[in-house]
Amino acid sequence: MDTKPLEFRRLDEATMHERATSMLESMRTRRSVREYSPDPVPMEVLRAIIETAAQAPSGANKQPWTFVLVTDPETKSRIRVAAEDEERRFYAERATPEWLEDLAHLGTDSDKPFLEVAPALIVVFAQTKAPDGGGHYYVKESVGLASGFLIAAIHNAGLVTLTHTPSPMGFLGEVLGRPPEERAFLLLPVGYPADDCEVPDIGRKPRSSVLVEV
């Protein structure tokens, strides 16, 4: 296997602490947004965000992901119609009473106007096998890592998003003409928040609840 020297510069402790706390404070302001401005986002910014996501680690470096960037209004409209159809069935038939109760305080329902209003949609697909027919490994884990990179990169660029997962999501492959070995993993509207955007007043678990030191 070919190798090359690692590009790494060890930071002093003060700089490390500043970077760590700076990112923490930034990510504390990240929120899931359902109210968007229609103002367009520079395409090169969106492309750089997606390329950042593609730097994520993956099983055997197979990089089993495809990111579809959608800005065409007609295609966004088709996605909205199909997503809302699935969501209506979810709220009426699939969701348990407990699930619906847990969602109630967030104010969500089957109407998804943000799929048309947001200037861009990014659809993440997981490749169940390589385009050449070869194997992929740890696909869900790898695509999950890339999705985390993607969400952080969107926030870092000064934009907002929402992790939307209408289930099932097979319609996305159909609308976007993706091959059968690709399965929709995540649908992200991306843009600027609407001027009057509001979000639920919720918090995060404290460090003591999520961190175990051994």
Phi, psi and chi 1 to 4 in degrees:
 res  aa     phi    psi   chi1   chi2   chi3   chi4
   1 MET       -  131.4  177.6 -178.6   66.9      -
   2 ASP   -71.0  143.0  -66.3  -25.6      -      -
   3 THR  -132.7  168.8   62.9      -      -      -
   4 LYS  -150.2  159.1   66.0  176.5 -176.4  178.4
   5 PRO   -62.0  142.0  -22.8   34.2      -      -
   6 LEU   -70.3  132.9  173.1   67.0      -      -
   7 GLU   -85.8  102.1  -64.8 -179.3   14.0      -
   8 PHE  -150.0  135.1  179.6   83.7      -      -
   9 ARG  -125.4  118.3 -179.6  172.2   63.7   88.4
  10 ARG   -72.3  129.2 -173.7  163.6  179.8  166.6
  11 LEU   -95.0  153.7  -57.3  175.4      -      -
  12 ASP   -73.6  159.8   61.5   83.3      -      -
  13 GLU   -59.8  -38.5 -172.5  171.0  -27.2      -
  14 ALA   -63.7  -42.9      -      -      -      -
  15 THR   -66.6  -40.4  -58.7      -      -      -
  16 MET   -59.1  -46.6  -69.1  170.6   62.2      -
  17 HIS   -63.6  -41.6 -175.2  -92.6      -      -
  18 GLU   -63.1  -43.4 -170.1  -79.9  -33.7      -
  19 ARG   -66.3  -43.1  -73.7 -165.8  180.0 -171.3
  20 ALA   -63.8  -46.2      -      -      -      -
  21 THR   -72.0  -31.9   55.1      -      -      -
  22 SER   -64.9  -43.4  176.6      -      -      -
  23 MET   -68.1  -39.3 -176.1  167.9 -174.7      -
  24 LEU   -58.3  -48.0  171.4   59.0      -      -
  25 GLU   -64.5  -36.5  -69.0  -53.6  -48.1      -
  26 SER   -65.2  -47.5  174.4      -      -      -
  27 MET   -70.0  -23.0  -64.8  -54.9  -69.2      -
  28 ARG   -64.6  -23.3  -83.6  178.0  170.2  160.0
  29 THR   -89.6   -5.4   67.4      -      -      -
  30 ARG   -71.9  130.6 -168.0 -145.8   63.8   79.3
  31 ARG  -136.3  152.7  -64.5  -59.5  -57.2  -89.3
  32 SER   -77.2  128.4  -66.1      -      -      -
  33 VAL  -119.7  134.0  168.1      -      -      -
  34 ARG  -115.3   -1.7  -67.4  174.4  172.1   82.6
  35 GLU  -120.8  115.2  -60.6  169.7   -3.3      -
  36 TYR  -118.7  151.2  -71.3   80.1      -      -
  37 SER   -82.4  143.8  164.2      -      -      -
  38 PRO   -78.3   -1.7   30.3  -35.3      -      -
  39 ASP   -57.2  133.6  -66.7  -14.2      -      -
  40 PRO   -68.5  154.1   25.0  -34.1      -      -
  41 VAL  -108.6  137.8  172.6      -      -      -
  42 PRO   -54.6  129.9  -25.1   34.9      -      -
  43 MET   -61.6  -35.5  -70.3  -64.1  -71.2      -
  44 GLU   -67.7  -29.9  -80.1  -55.0  -51.3      -
  45 VAL   -65.7  -45.6  170.8      -      -      -
  46 LEU   -63.1  -40.6  -65.7  169.8      -      -
  47 ARG   -65.5  -39.4  -66.2 -180.0 -177.0  121.5
  48 ALA   -66.7  -37.2      -      -      -      -
  49 ILE   -60.6  -46.0  -74.5  168.5      -      -
  50 ILE   -66.6  -39.9  -69.0  171.5      -      -
  51 GLU   -64.9  -33.7 -171.2  172.0   -3.3      -
  52 THR   -61.4  -44.3  -61.6      -      -      -
  53 ALA   -59.7  -35.4      -      -      -      -
  54 ALA   -73.9   -2.1      -      -      -      -
  55 GLN   -86.4   -0.3  -52.8  -49.6  -55.8      -
  56 ALA   -65.0  152.9      -      -      -      -
  57 PRO   -70.5  155.6   26.7  -34.0      -      -
  58 SER  -151.0  157.7   60.4      -      -      -
  59 GLY   -58.0  121.1      -      -      -      -
  60 ALA    55.9   23.8      -      -      -      -
  61 ASN    54.8   34.1 -165.2   36.7      -      -
  62 LYS   -78.7  -18.5  -69.5  -69.4 -172.9  174.4
  63 GLN    50.4   62.7  -55.7  166.9   59.3      -
  64 PRO   -84.4   55.0   35.6  -37.2      -      -
  65 TRP  -136.9  153.8   44.0   62.9      -      -
  66 THR  -134.9  133.1  -58.6      -      -      -
  67 PHE  -111.9  120.6  -55.9   91.6      -      -
  68 VAL  -105.5  118.3  179.4      -      -      -
  69 LEU   -95.8  118.4  175.4   58.3      -      -
  70 VAL  -114.6  118.6 -177.4      -      -      -
  71 THR  -124.8   -9.4   56.7      -      -      -
  72 ASP   -68.1  122.1  173.9   62.9      -      -
  73 PRO   -58.7  -39.6  -25.8   35.9      -      -
  74 GLU   -65.1  -41.4 -178.6  179.2  -12.1      -
  75 THR   -67.6  -40.3  -55.7      -      -      -
  76 LYS   -60.7  -39.8  -70.5 -165.8  -62.7  174.9
  77 SER   -63.6  -42.2  179.0      -      -      -
  78 ARG   -63.1  -39.9  -69.1  175.9   62.1 -162.0
  79 ILE   -64.5  -42.3  -70.4  173.6      -      -
  80 ARG   -61.5  -46.6  177.8 -174.7  177.4 -177.5
  81 VAL   -58.5  -46.8  168.4      -      -      -
  82 ALA   -68.1  -40.5      -      -      -      -
  83 ALA   -64.3  -44.5      -      -      -      -
  84 GLU   -64.8  -34.6  -71.5 -176.7  -22.3      -
  85 ASP   -60.4  -46.1 -174.5   48.9      -      -
  86 GLU   -66.2  -38.9  -67.7  -66.5   -6.8      -
  87 GLU   -67.5  -36.5  -69.3  -73.9   73.6      -
  88 ARG   -61.7  -40.6  -80.3 -170.0  -70.0  -88.8
  89 ARG   -67.1  -36.1  -78.3 -163.3  -77.8  -92.9
  90 PHE   -61.6  -52.1  165.9   78.5      -      -
  91 TYR   -67.7  -30.6  -79.6   92.8      -      -
  92 ALA   -88.8  -29.9      -      -      -      -
  93 GLU  -127.2  -37.2  -55.9  168.8   11.7      -
  94 ARG   -95.3  -35.4  -61.9  174.0 -173.1  143.2
  95 ALA   -73.6  136.0      -      -      -      -
  96 THR   -76.0  158.0   64.0      -      -      -
  97 PRO   -54.8  -38.9  -27.9   36.1      -      -
  98 GLU   -63.2  -42.5 -178.9 -178.0   18.3      -
  99 TRP   -61.8  -46.5 -163.2  -17.8      -      -
 100 LEU   -62.7  -36.9  -67.8  175.6      -      -
 101 GLU   -65.0  -39.8 -176.7  178.7   -9.9      -
 102 ASP   -67.0  -28.4  -74.8  -19.8      -      -
 103 LEU   -83.9  -19.8  -69.9  173.0      -      -
 104 ALA   -56.8  -42.1      -      -      -      -
 105 HIS   -70.8  -12.6   74.4  -72.1      -      -
 106 LEU   -88.5  -12.6  -61.5  175.8      -      -
 107 GLY    72.1   26.1      -      -      -      -
 108 THR   -88.9  151.6   63.2      -      -      -
 109 ASP  -151.6 -166.2   55.5   30.3      -      -
 110 SER   -81.0   -8.2   59.2      -      -      -
 111 ASP   -82.8  126.3  -65.5  -31.0      -      -
 112 LYS  -127.7   61.8  -50.7  -61.9  177.7 -175.9
 113 PRO   -61.2  -25.0   22.7  -33.7      -      -
 114 PHE   -61.2  -21.0   52.1   77.6      -      -
 115 LEU   -68.7  -21.0  -66.5  175.3      -      -
 116 GLU  -102.6  -35.2  -75.6 -170.5  -79.5      -
 117 VAL   -72.7  -43.6  177.1      -      -      -
 118 ALA   -57.5  137.1      -      -      -      -
 119 PRO   -67.5  -20.5   24.1  -34.1      -      -
 120 ALA  -144.5  148.4      -      -      -      -
 121 LEU  -121.5  138.5  -55.0  177.3      -      -
 122 ILE  -115.8  119.8  -60.5  175.4      -      -
 123 VAL  -106.5  121.8 -174.2      -      -      -
 124 VAL   -95.7  126.2 -176.4      -      -      -
 125 PHE  -113.0  140.2  -75.1   89.6      -      -
 126 ALA   -98.4  128.3      -      -      -      -
 127 GLN   -87.2  112.5  -60.9  172.9    3.3      -
 128 THR   -70.3  -23.4   57.6      -      -      -
 129 LYS  -152.2  162.4   59.6 -179.2  179.4 -179.0
 130 ALA   -69.6  152.8      -      -      -      -
 131 PRO   -54.9  -28.1  -27.2   35.4      -      -
 132 ASP   -88.0    5.6   61.5    4.3      -      -
 133 GLY    92.5   -4.6      -      -      -      -
 134 GLY   -71.3  171.6      -      -      -      -
 135 GLY   -83.5  155.4      -      -      -      -
 136 HIS  -123.8  154.4  -81.3  -30.1      -      -
 137 TYR  -131.6  143.9  -43.2  101.5      -      -
 138 TYR    50.0   50.5  -59.2  103.8      -      -
 139 VAL   -64.2  -51.1  172.9      -      -      -
 140 LYS   -61.8  -42.3  -69.5 -177.9  179.5  179.3
 141 GLU   -62.8  -43.8  -66.2   87.0  -13.5      -
 142 SER   -65.8  -45.4  -61.0      -      -      -
 143 VAL   -69.8  -32.2  178.6      -      -      -
 144 GLY   -62.8  -42.2      -      -      -      -
 145 LEU   -62.4  -44.2  -71.2  166.4      -      -
 146 ALA   -63.3  -36.9      -      -      -      -
 147 SER   -66.0  -37.2  -62.8      -      -      -
 148 GLY   -63.3  -44.7      -      -      -      -
 149 PHE   -56.8  -43.1  -85.5   41.9      -      -
 150 LEU   -62.5  -47.2  179.1   60.5      -      -
 151 ILE   -63.9  -41.7  -66.9  165.4      -      -
 152 ALA   -64.8  -39.0      -      -      -      -
 153 ALA   -67.3  -37.6      -      -      -      -
 154 ILE   -61.2  -47.0  -69.8  168.9      -      -
 155 HIS   -64.2  -42.9 -179.0   72.1      -      -
 156 ASN   -61.1  -30.7 -175.9   63.3      -      -
 157 ALA   -81.6   -2.0      -      -      -      -
 158 GLY    87.6   24.5      -      -      -      -
 159 LEU  -118.0  172.7  -59.6  169.6      -      -
 160 VAL  -125.1  161.7  -64.3      -      -      -
 161 THR  -154.7 -179.6 -170.4      -      -      -
 162 LEU  -147.4  133.5  168.8   72.8      -      -
 163 THR   -84.2  100.3   52.0      -      -      -
 164 HIS  -104.8  126.6 -174.3   40.9      -      -
 165 THR  -134.0   67.6   53.1      -      -      -
 166 PRO   -60.9  133.4   23.9  -33.0      -      -
 167 SER  -124.3  130.5  179.4      -      -      -
 168 PRO   -78.5  163.3   29.1  -35.2      -      -
 169 MET  -111.2   20.1  -67.8 -166.9  -74.7      -
 170 GLY   -58.8  -26.9      -      -      -      -
 171 PHE   -61.2  -27.2   67.0   88.4      -      -
 172 LEU   -66.2  -40.5  -72.1  167.5      -      -
 173 GLY   -63.3  -36.9      -      -      -      -
 174 GLU   -69.4  -49.3  -63.6  173.5    9.2      -
 175 VAL   -62.1  -38.2  171.0      -      -      -
 176 LEU   -96.2    2.5  -61.8  173.0      -      -
 177 GLY    65.5   36.9      -      -      -      -
 178 ARG   -85.9  152.7  -58.3  -48.1  -55.3  161.8
 179 PRO   -70.9  160.7   24.6  -33.8      -      -
 180 PRO   -63.0  -23.2   19.5  -31.1      -      -
 181 GLU   -78.7   -0.3   63.3  -92.3   16.8      -
 182 GLU  -108.3  130.9  -68.2 -173.5    1.6      -
 183 ARG  -119.7  133.4  -65.1 -179.2 -178.2  175.5
 184 ALA   -61.0  132.4      -      -      -      -
 185 PHE  -112.6  -37.3 -174.7   85.1      -      -
 186 LEU  -161.0  143.4 -169.8   61.0      -      -
 187 LEU  -122.0  121.0  170.4   56.9      -      -
 188 LEU  -122.0  111.7  -62.2  169.6      -      -
 189 PRO   -72.0  142.7   25.9  -31.2      -      -
 190 VAL  -136.5  136.1 -178.8      -      -      -
 191 GLY   172.0 -156.9      -      -      -      -
 192 TYR   -97.3  149.3  -55.5  102.0      -      -
 193 PRO   -69.9  151.3   26.3  -33.8      -      -
 194 ALA   -62.5  153.3      -      -      -      -
 195 ASP   -58.7  -33.6  -70.1  -20.0      -      -
 196 ASP  -102.0   23.3   57.5   -8.7      -      -
 197 CYS   -62.6  134.5  177.1      -      -      -
 198 GLU  -127.8  151.0  -66.0 -169.4    0.3      -
 199 VAL  -129.8  156.3  -65.6      -      -      -
 200 PRO   -58.4  143.0  -25.3   35.1      -      -
 201 ASP   -85.1   84.3 -174.0    8.2      -      -
 202 ILE  -125.4  164.9   58.0  176.4      -      -
 203 GLY  -127.5 -170.8      -      -      -      -
 204 ARG  -117.6  155.3  -66.3  -70.8 -172.2  -95.8
 205 LYS   -60.6  144.7  -65.8  177.9  179.8  179.1
 206 PRO   -69.4  161.8   26.3  -35.0      -      -
 207 ARG   -53.6  -38.5 -178.2 -174.3  -61.7  177.9
 208 SER   -63.2  -21.3   59.3      -      -      -
 209 SER   -90.2  -17.5  -65.6      -      -      -
 210 VAL  -116.9  -11.6  -60.2      -      -      -
 211 LEU  -110.7  126.9  171.3   62.8      -      -
 212 VAL  -119.3  121.6  177.0      -      -      -
 213 GLU  -106.4  128.3  -61.0 -175.6    7.6      -
 214 VAL  -116.9      -  179.8      -      -      -
